[in-house]
Amino acid sequence: MSAATTTTTSTAGPAGAPGTPGATGTPGTTPEKSPRGRAPGARGATPPVVRLAGLTAGLGAILVALLALFILPSLASGAHDLPIGVVGDPAATAPVETALDAAAPGAFAVEAFGTADDLAQAVRERDVVGGLVVTADGLEAVVASAGSTAISGSLTAAATAVGQATGLPVTVSDVVPLPADDPTGIGVGGLAFPLVFGGIVPVVAFRKVFPRSDGWKLAGLVTFAAVGGTVVAAVLQLWFGSVEGVFWPVAGAMALGVAALAVPLAGLQQAFGAKGFTLGAMSMMFLGNPLAGIATTGAWLPPALGALGQALPPGAAGTLVRSAAYFDGAGGLRAALTLVAWVVVGAALHVVGTRRAAARVTAGV
């Protein structure tokens, strides 16, 4: 009796053939993965406690950096070689200057003027922040509270100390006062955040509304800058009483400030994507904002930080608005040129980014 033979046909390919189930060690095979998507033998995920500690430490470092950026400039602020004028006979002014240096060491840099009128005009033109007039009747402190209440207060306090040291009676003349409805200058002094907000948020909003039209997006930003400047000037003059009779100069200065923030941010976004916009926005928020010195002017900050703040749009915009509001534009030329430069650079970045995008579309990328 012959043995029955059963033949079984296997559907699997040759052992070890590429692409066949169960093949290992050959090209084209797919190693079996663990439930978390890692190949056997791969290193495991970082333990949760390590991730928690690392994230906590990183956020703590960011908090320290923010505290330093927003608080240290204020702690180090004060009078540093502020230019002031002195009027009077050299024999009479010499002891006054000596007493001034003793009362406020390193606070003021003194320049001689021929007459009290010359000194007052220099204050109005923002060549000096104030000064002292020495006469036989006493000591007159010439200040401009509209320029900075911190500076005018510091000079007044120093003059009072000098008067006590020299035995001279002291009077104070405010040649550029603040409006009666805003005697502390809070209206203009509080423009830092509205400026930064007005520069950052519209970029996001108009890109969302016009995602495929760069022309309409830029038109929206420019239109908002003009409208925003007008609205701010209206609030300052008609509601807060912070400015008087200089509506359009203030509106124009504010509009230029908003444009100098918004156009560069839009350009960074167009040229470098979301990362470019984020970096630019963070720089304006965490550098431009605390270093703007709008409430006290950049001269009140430490020299290096004050110079950096005036080179950024918020600081330059604050200087231009104050010049337009209280000094008939005096002292605002450098700030205006700084803002125009930011707008030009932003527009150039936008053109570069647009051309890059067009080239990628043409190349089919």
Secondary structure, 3 states (H helix, E strand, C coil): CCCCCCCCCCCCCCCCCCCCCCCCCCCCCCCCCCCCCCCCCCCCCCCHHHHHHHHHHHHHHHHHHHHHHHHHHHHCCCCCCEEEEEECCHHHHHHHHHHHHHHCCCCEEEEEECCHHHHHHHHHCCCCCEEEEEECCEEEEEECCCCCHHHHHHHHHHHHHHHHHHCCCEEEEECCCCCCCCCCCHHHHCCHHHHHHHHHHHHHHHHHHCCCCHHHHHHHHHHHHHHHHHHHHHHHHHHHCCCCCCHHHHHHHHHHHHHHHHHHHHHHHHHHHHHHHHHHHHHHHHHHCCCCCCCCCHHHCCHHHHHHHHHCHHHHHHHHHHHHHHCCCCCCHHHHHHHHHHHHHHHHHHHHHHHHHHHHHHHCC
